[in-house]
């Protein structure tokens, strides 16, 4: 707001801003800071999704969305990107101070219909899982369950979240959007007739049918065409009919359709109904071996990318920074012999440059040192390096 006023010529010489400064010990910051934020913002609507936006998963997905061009759609030569709004209002904010020409260019690169948020992302992904019914419990409850799952999966193996994963995510959004249109075009659909619940169950029925076939949906095909192939549209229409029967006939003890759609029992009943997949569906499915190889290659590529990024980060901090860290470790009895050896290498930048693997060791070391109170900070070093450049 102050910057906007300044741009309009307002005199800021007599403007003062109140602030609250919380000094938090590094060893408790990770758990305490989100609680402070939640309490301080209790008078405003701040969702659970907002407190999870800085997790490395979301940062990585945001990076893919700014870097990866989608193939042009049929009949077009324009390549676009899918804008992931990791923080609320990013899409609007990035256009706020652009000239008219730059804003037009921005919207061509990131069309409005290709923007999706954290809660959207959670919905597109959860409907393909055994817990798809959470998507019918509302955006925040679904996101909370999704966040729990992603956190556990990230800790097990963060390499599974790679470019292949991002392309599949976008493909699932494309399928979700197409399913909304398919549901509303069915002869049994009435305006306002539980469209959201129908869509969730329809995709769940498709996921079940494909799983029962022992195959996987080839999301790369959908990404490459940026559309849903006709045979998959036909399959979704069949799934929509099955989903409609399940949704409109609640199990014993449930009268309210919306409440029924939120229950695990609804998902169980959906799985009990087989869906005959149309002839030719094989063109949009892939076998387990091919899918396994695609995922393995994507993980290898992500590991290589992580190494390159780690090395770039280490180099940007500079020799003086790593020399100070080494001196601090020696004075305080921290770091292993291996870590100190790598610090000595980094201290000689740019004449010697740590390898990708060594760079990862240094970054892990810094994260550990920051937790125990090392006065040197990676973020501060990166900012200093940028100013120097």
Steps between C-alpha positions, in 0.01 A plus 500: 500500500787738583672419172179557304456838673863590424451414131202739494712785638383503863742667744620221732724714722246496783382141460570260787420130514447302818656157517529211740838329521515146637851374575490121484773250579599311179447160661128565553433734206371231264216403736438831675493753214194345325316504834584869549375572146180307558428682830595844369269459202202359688299814422554445125411204282832318464457143381702193596625492141668837549711363785631214284603707197870515590547123510767392244233308307313818414818692426606229254160485329507879467844474339375249243202720419723799424749300294316232303324597177195294407477370143285725279144381454386375160463788256720733705871584496501678836669327792362583842565409862277385784522750785507343846393754761702383799412813701158656485473781244832429321345508153348842564803638682746408224300717259442791738774732375549375145450728203203426274728328247677290763169406661368380164816294451467357851140389437598340171766298678277425801135498385241553774346158436839339571529630856449264794539536876621275783149380583433437130818294479397292802160432344639397160738252663286361783211390276730237347578342838318275746420812703329680215189554715695768690457721193127506580568618856602848391822663385663544840430151638615346174813712500582409859488129415702560184763699692540214746551250219743719306709574808541128568576422134752786476690368801508151350623609156486859377630395156155364410383861469652580164413626152313179417292552816427861399393405148269232646360759740412735216352208304279420800380860505416471130306178571322663795390797288380269224306288751311808619378553144420131451293478819288803414432360152357166621123453450439439872673821610292788629624851564651510847486122519805433716747565220806515727417166663426339164837612362694361796325163483530482121878534509511259794307244293746543211798460735348178637429360153852573375654352814292184459631468144856491631597804293564870560355809333763639265498858629792592272268450201249742652779750579634479144160570344384734780158339464308184589500242215151406369525141628568629852203737472288196416640312800427795730142514375454132596657569838271800552193277456632255761592785736150644465339174611729472802458864602121516468444178696660563842593212722298407806498775760560783252224717358697810408675460162780742586579322826491161328758620245743584783505150646754218444199268463400692187845432354472132593165475324647674197777241479244217512357623167699390197530740207529354150783695336440579130682333214823679414567616857847342472619803303484712818630233738854384568631174643665477844852450360485812284353704785765374741777590253355848443489566873851367554641719224318804640650433844849473352449828316377666820804376692725652235305826510523508880877462474533784249285727714697411813830578329368834372384589850837411656690702239271803547585515872867555427833397647490746792169358624626143501826609663300659783289185541814285516653726763179489706482120479862461611448741790180328616588137431235460232499317162651164418845459346334437164293819529804704605690365201228615265490838678873537427427434133218758495729748677718501186223605263516561207833322443345177634128429487326230707326223304121465488510242779737709711277803452201306635709407804580867563136608475391222735776607739380860495142398572625303800724782623222755474285287728767502770565875478780555247509878433555449126186478286461361148227750412707798609801370305291457184364855528852634551617311195219641288581857609867445414409373153 
